[in-house]
Amino acid sequence: MGRINGTALIIAALVVTVGALAFPVWSYADRSGTGEANLNAGSVSTRWGPLSATDRDFIVKVRLAGLWELPAGQQAVERAPSKAIKEAGDHLIVGHTDLDERVRGIAAQLGVELPNRPTAQQQGWLRELTDATGEDYQRKFANLLRVAHGKVFSLIAQVRDTTRNSLVRQLASDANQTVLDHITVLEGTGYVDFDAIANDTAGKSTASPTGPPPPDGNTPPQPEPAGPTGDVSGTSRPSPGAPGTVNTDRPEPQM
């Protein structure tokens, strides 16, 4: 009898445990702490739409990017030994001067406080560049800035996709053009280590890659071209410019 009672108690305990674990799943949409609840709790109302914590973090990151990348660009123009690095530095100066004006105007409208100094990590990158010379300097410049731009690129995509605030949406669109231009010109220097970037990203990924199998040496069948059916003539034109270039034309910032 004692063994039966003991077994029953164990089974009962397991049922209670499973029930406790399952309950949050069943009631997930109604509980605080969910993604939707956190979004609403971290958002404030503005005349341009809700401003989320992610939106505010993005605004600050745009400002921080300019605070270290602009002086890094100026340093490249003044001391880089190659024309390609000087050109990249010029793009950083022009792009972040423009983007900083935009982010300051939007932050003022939305009441978001902006920093005036780069982060400790960003200051460390600037010191690292200052201490480097010659070929080492050029490689550090190209790779430090390419990696930094690549990381903010994914944040821009997330914010542009999810924000409910029209000012933040416009800032994300502007930042996307600037960052893509900088990525393009940095890669054009010939110093970017693509293997290192890919390996670093792969080391942090837990998802298995998907897609077609690796090439087997044979020519794959030609896919059919995609296009409208019937007599349809469009009036718009593709937005990208020539290969390897980014169109950064946009309206003047609204202060």
JOQUIDA-V728702 format. One record per residue. RES is the residue in three letters. PHI is phi in whole degrees, -180 to 180 (999 if undefined). PSI is psi in radians with two decimals (999 if undefined). Layout:
RES & PHI & PSI
RES & PHI & PSI
This chain:
MET & 999 & -0.70
GLY & -62 & -0.70
ARG & -65 & -0.70
ILE & -64 & -0.77
ASN & -63 & -0.70
GLY & -64 & -0.76
THR & -63 & -0.75
ALA & -61 & -0.69
LEU & -65 & -0.69
ILE & -64 & -0.78
ILE & -62 & -0.76
ALA & -61 & -0.71
ALA & -64 & -0.71
LEU & -65 & -0.71
VAL & -62 & -0.77
VAL & -63 & -0.73
THR & -64 & -0.83
VAL & -62 & -0.72
GLY & -62 & -0.70
ALA & -66 & -0.64
LEU & -73 & -0.61
ALA & -78 & -0.53
PHE & -57 & -0.80
PRO & -61 & -0.51
VAL & -71 & -0.78
TRP & -62 & -0.68
SER & -103 & 0.36
TYR & -56 & -0.75
ALA & -69 & -0.31
ASP & -103 & 0.02
ARG & -104 & 2.56
SER & -70 & 2.70
GLY & 98 & -0.14
THR & -76 & 2.93
GLY & -59 & -0.75
GLU & -66 & -0.71
ALA & -66 & -0.71
ASN & -66 & -0.66
LEU & -61 & -0.84
ASN & -68 & -0.66
ALA & -68 & -0.55
GLY & -92 & 0.04
SER & -101 & 2.62
VAL & -126 & 2.64
SER & -81 & 2.43
THR & -138 & 2.93
ARG & -69 & -0.24
TRP & -102 & 0.11
GLY & 115 & 2.93
PRO & -57 & 2.45
LEU & -113 & 1.92
SER & -88 & 2.96
ALA & -62 & -0.65
THR & -64 & -0.69
ASP & -60 & -0.81
ARG & -66 & -0.69
ASP & -63 & -0.69
PHE & -64 & -0.78
ILE & -58 & -0.78
VAL & -65 & -0.70
LYS & -66 & -0.61
VAL & -63 & -0.76
ARG & -63 & -0.80
LEU & -63 & -0.65
ALA & -58 & -0.78
GLY & -68 & -0.55
LEU & -66 & -0.41
TRP & -113 & -0.51
GLU & -77 & -0.53
LEU & -66 & -0.88
PRO & -64 & -0.53
ALA & -65 & -0.68
GLY & -66 & -0.72
GLN & -63 & -0.71
GLN & -61 & -0.70
ALA & -65 & -0.73
VAL & -63 & -0.65
GLU & -81 & -0.49
ARG & -133 & -0.09
ALA & -67 & 2.43
PRO & -82 & -0.14
SER & -122 & 2.67
LYS & -66 & -0.64
ALA & -64 & -0.72
ILE & -70 & -0.68
LYS & -61 & -0.71
GLU & -65 & -0.72
ALA & -62 & -0.74
GLY & -61 & -0.69
ASP & -62 & -0.73
HIS & -63 & -0.67
LEU & -64 & -0.75
ILE & -63 & -0.91
VAL & -64 & -0.82
GLY & -64 & -0.79
HIS & -80 & -0.43
THR & -64 & -0.78
ASP & -66 & -0.83
LEU & -67 & -0.58
ASP & -67 & -0.66
GLU & -62 & -0.71
ARG & -67 & -0.79
VAL & -70 & -0.58
ARG & -67 & -0.68
GLY & -65 & -0.77
ILE & -69 & -0.72
ALA & -61 & -0.68
ALA & -65 & -0.70
GLN & -68 & -0.59
LEU & -95 & -0.10
GLY & 74 & 0.53
VAL & -97 & 2.19
GLU & -77 & 2.33
LEU & -110 & 2.56
PRO & -76 & 2.80
ASN & -116 & 0.02
ARG & -134 & 2.56
PRO & -63 & 2.84
THR & -68 & 2.93
ALA & -60 & -0.69
GLN & -64 & -0.76
GLN & -66 & -0.67
GLN & -63 & -0.62
GLY & -65 & -0.68
TRP & -64 & -0.71
LEU & -64 & -0.70
ARG & -65 & -0.68
GLU & -61 & -0.72
LEU & -68 & -0.71
THR & -62 & -0.64
ASP & -80 & -0.27
ALA & -88 & 2.75
THR & -141 & 2.81
GLY & 56 & -2.37
GLU & -62 & -0.66
ASP & -62 & -0.71
TYR & -62 & -0.78
GLN & -64 & -0.72
ARG & -67 & -0.74
LYS & -63 & -0.78
PHE & -58 & -0.93
ALA & -62 & -0.74
ASN & -82 & -0.69
LEU & -60 & -0.79
LEU & -76 & -0.59
ARG & -67 & -0.74
VAL & -64 & -0.76
ALA & -62 & -0.74
HIS & -67 & -0.64
GLY & -63 & -0.66
LYS & -70 & -0.73
VAL & -72 & -0.42
PHE & -60 & -0.75
SER & -68 & -0.61
LEU & -66 & -0.71
ILE & -58 & -0.78
ALA & -62 & -0.75
GLN & -63 & -0.82
VAL & -67 & -0.76
ARG & -61 & -0.58
ASP & -78 & -0.62
THR & -110 & -0.31
THR & -65 & 2.54
ARG & -105 & 0.10
ASN & -106 & 2.16
SER & -67 & -0.60
LEU & -68 & -0.72
VAL & -67 & -0.64
ARG & -62 & -0.74
GLN & -68 & -0.69
LEU & -62 & -0.69
ALA & -64 & -0.70
SER & -63 & -0.77
ASP & -65 & -0.77
ALA & -64 & -0.62
ASN & -60 & -0.79
GLN & -64 & -0.76
THR & -65 & -0.84
VAL & -65 & -0.73
LEU & -64 & -0.67
ASP & -61 & -0.76
HIS & -68 & -0.71
ILE & -59 & -0.76
THR & -63 & -0.80
VAL & -73 & -0.57
LEU & -66 & -0.74
GLU & -66 & -0.51
GLY & -69 & -0.22
THR & -72 & -0.37
GLY & 85 & 0.07
TYR & -106 & -0.06
VAL & -74 & 2.29
ASP & -92 & 1.60
PHE & -68 & -0.57
ASP & -62 & -0.76
ALA & -63 & -0.72
ILE & -65 & -0.80
ALA & -64 & -0.75
ASN & -66 & -0.66
ASP & -65 & -0.75
THR & -66 & -0.74
ALA & -64 & -0.60
GLY & -67 & -0.38
LYS & -100 & -0.07
SER & -94 & 2.49
THR & -112 & -0.14
ALA & -86 & 2.52
SER & -80 & 2.45
PRO & -68 & 2.60
THR & -125 & 2.91
GLY & 134 & -3.05
PRO & -68 & 2.81
PRO & -67 & 2.84
PRO & -61 & 2.64
PRO & -59 & 2.49
ASP & -108 & 0.19
GLY & 97 & -0.26
ASN & -94 & 2.66
THR & -75 & 2.12
PRO & -71 & 2.76
PRO & -65 & 2.55
GLN & -72 & 2.26
PRO & -75 & 2.71
GLU & -74 & 2.48
PRO & -66 & 2.49
ALA & -91 & 2.38
GLY & -177 & 3.00
PRO & -72 & 2.76
THR & -101 & 2.60
GLY & 81 & -2.88
ASP & -93 & 1.55
VAL & -124 & 2.18
SER & -120 & 2.06
GLY & -85 & 2.72
THR & -106 & -0.31
SER & -83 & 2.90
ARG & -127 & 2.61
PRO & -57 & 2.44
SER & -78 & -0.57
PRO & -63 & 2.61
GLY & -87 & -2.63
ALA & -64 & 2.67
PRO & -53 & 2.34
GLY & 85 & 0.10
THR & -123 & 2.76
VAL & -129 & 2.26
ASN & -80 & 1.96
THR & -104 & 0.20
ASP & -65 & 2.31
ARG & -160 & 2.86
PRO & -63 & 2.76
GLU & -62 & 2.52
PRO & -64 & 2.51
GLN & -94 & 1.92
MET & -93 & 999
